[in-house]
Amino acid sequence: MAENSTLDSTDLKILGLLQENARTTTRTLAEKVNLSTTPVFERLKRLEREGYIKKYIAVLDAEKLDQGFEVFCSVKLKQMTRDAAIGFTSVIGGFPQVTECYNISGEYDYLLKIRARNMKDYNSFIINELGTLDSIGSIQSSFVMAEIKNVPGLYFTDTDGKSDQRVV
C-alpha cells in the first residue's frame, strides 16, 4: 500500500467485505463495520473515486461455461522494440480467449493466460489467430492440469504495520 494512503481500518474492512462479495449492500457493510449507511456510502464513493475499487465483477465458473481448458502461453517476440510491443499488446487486447497478459522478464517477453473449450479449440486459436502475428518469434504452451490455489483478493500490511494479512 502506498505510504500516502488515506485508508483506515474501516476502509480496509469495507474493501475486504467487498472482495468476498461485491454485491454486499451498503446497509450490510454498515452493520459489519459499525457505522450508519451514510458514512459507509460516502466511503465507498471515495474508494471508487480514488481508484481503490476499480470495478465490481462476478466470478464465473469456467467449466460450466465450457471454457475450462486453461493455458499459460509464453510468447517471445522476434525483436522487442517499442513498436513491436505496442503492436502486439494492441492485438492481444482484442482476443477474448486471452484473459490476462503480462510483460515479463526472462527468456520470454509476455505471459498470456488463455481460456478455451478444449485442446482443439486452443490449437485453432494458436494457428489461426495468435500464430498469424508477424512479430512473434516463439510460443511455448503450458497446460493447466489442476488449479491448486486461485485467490482473487489482495493482501497487504495492516494499518498497524506489523503483519501481512489478506483483506477480508
C-alpha positions in Angstrom: 0.0 0.0 0.0 1.3 3.5 -0.8 2.8 5.5 2.1 0.4 8.4 1.4 -2.6 6.1 1.7 -5.7 7.6 3.3 -7.1 4.2 4.2 -8.0 3.4 7.8 -9.0 0.1 9.3 -12.7 0.7 8.5 -11.8 1.3 4.8 -9.8 -1.9 4.8 -12.7 -3.8 6.4 -15.1 -2.5 3.7 -12.6 -3.5 0.9 -12.3 -6.9 2.4 -16.0 -7.5 2.6 -16.4 -6.4 -1.0 -13.7 -8.8 -2.1 -15.7 -11.6 -0.6 -19.0 -10.4 -2.1 -19.1 -7.4 -4.4 -22.9 -7.4 -4.1 -22.9 -6.7 -0.4 -25.3 -3.9 0.3 -24.3 -0.6 1.9 -26.6 -1.5 4.7 -24.9 -4.8 5.4 -21.5 -3.2 5.1 -22.6 -0.5 7.6 -23.7 -3.2 10.1 -20.4 -5.1 9.8 -18.2 -2.0 10.3 -20.5 -0.5 13.0 -21.4 2.7 11.1 -24.6 4.1 9.7 -25.2 3.7 5.9 -24.5 7.4 5.0 -20.8 7.4 6.1 -20.3 3.9 4.5 -21.8 5.1 1.3 -19.5 8.2 1.3 -16.5 5.9 2.0 -17.5 3.7 -0.9 -17.8 6.7 -3.3 -14.3 7.9 -2.1 -12.8 4.5 -2.5 -14.2 4.3 -6.1 -13.2 7.9 -6.9 -9.6 7.4 -5.6 -9.2 4.2 -7.6 -9.0 1.7 -4.7 -12.1 0.0 -6.2 -11.6 -0.5 -9.9 -14.8 -2.3 -10.7 -17.3 -4.8 -9.4 -17.4 -8.2 -11.0 -18.9 -11.6 -10.8 -16.5 -14.6 -10.8 -17.9 -17.1 -13.3 -17.5 -20.9 -13.4 -15.3 -21.5 -16.5 -16.1 -25.3 -16.5 -19.9 -24.7 -16.5 -19.5 -22.1 -19.3 -17.4 -24.5 -21.5 -14.2 -22.5 -21.0 -12.4 -24.9 -18.6 -9.3 -25.5 -20.8 -6.7 -23.2 -19.3 -3.3 -22.5 -20.8 -0.4 -20.3 -19.9 1.3 -19.3 -23.1 4.8 -17.7 -23.1 5.5 -15.5 -26.1 8.8 -14.2 -27.3 8.8 -11.5 -29.9 11.3 -11.6 -32.8 12.5 -8.2 -31.7 11.5 -6.4 -28.5 11.1 -2.8 -29.8 8.6 -0.2 -28.7 6.6 -0.5 -32.0 6.6 -4.3 -31.8 5.4 -4.2 -28.1 2.7 -1.7 -28.9 1.5 -3.7 -31.9 1.5 -7.0 -30.0 -0.4 -5.7 -27.0 -3.0 -3.9 -29.0 -3.8 -7.1 -31.0 -3.8 -9.2 -27.8 -6.3 -6.9 -26.3 -8.8 -7.9 -29.0 -8.6 -11.6 -28.4 -11.3 -12.7 -26.0 -9.6 -16.0 -25.4 -6.7 -14.1 -23.7 -7.9 -13.3 -20.2 -4.6 -12.0 -18.9 -1.4 -10.7 -20.4 1.8 -9.8 -18.6 5.0 -8.3 -19.9 7.6 -10.4 -18.1 11.4 -10.6 -17.7 13.4 -13.6 -18.6 13.6 -15.7 -21.7 10.1 -14.7 -22.9 8.6 -11.3 -23.3 4.9 -12.0 -22.5 2.9 -14.5 -20.5 -0.7 -15.0 -21.6 -3.5 -16.8 -19.7 -5.8 -18.3 -22.3 -9.2 -19.9 -21.9 -10.6 -22.3 -24.5 -13.2 -25.1 -24.7 -10.6 -27.8 -25.3 -7.3 -28.7 -27.0 -8.8 -28.5 -30.4 -10.2 -25.0 -29.8 -6.8 -23.8 -28.3 -4.9 -25.3 -31.3 -7.3 -23.4 -33.7 -6.6 -20.2 -31.8 -2.9 -20.6 -32.0 -2.8 -21.5 -35.7 -5.5 -19.1 -36.9 -5.1 -16.1 -34.7 -2.1 -15.8 -32.4 0.2 -17.6 -34.7 -0.5 -15.2 -37.6 1.2 -12.3 -35.8 4.4 -11.5 -37.6 6.0 -10.1 -34.5 6.1 -13.4 -32.7 9.3 -15.3 -32.6 8.3 -18.3 -30.5 5.4 -19.6 -28.3 5.5 -22.1 -25.5 2.3 -23.5 -24.1 1.8 -24.9 -20.5 -1.5 -26.6 -19.9 -3.1 -26.4 -16.5 -3.7 -29.9 -15.2 -5.2 -28.8 -11.8 -5.9 -25.5 -10.1 -4.4 -25.6 -6.7 -5.0 -22.1 -5.5 -6.8 -19.1 -7.0 -7.5 -16.3 -4.6 -8.6 -13.2 -6.4 -8.3 -10.8 -3.4 -5.4 -8.7 -2.3 -3.3 -8.8 0.9 -1.1 -6.2 2.4 0.3 -4.9 5.6 -2.4 -3.9 8.1 -2.6 -0.3 9.2 -0.6 -1.3 12.4 2.3 -2.1 10.1 3.0 -5.3 12.0 1.7 -8.2 9.9 0.8 -9.1 6.3 -2.7 -10.3 6.0 -5.4 -10.8 3.4 -8.0 -8.0 3.3 -11.2 -9.9 4.4 
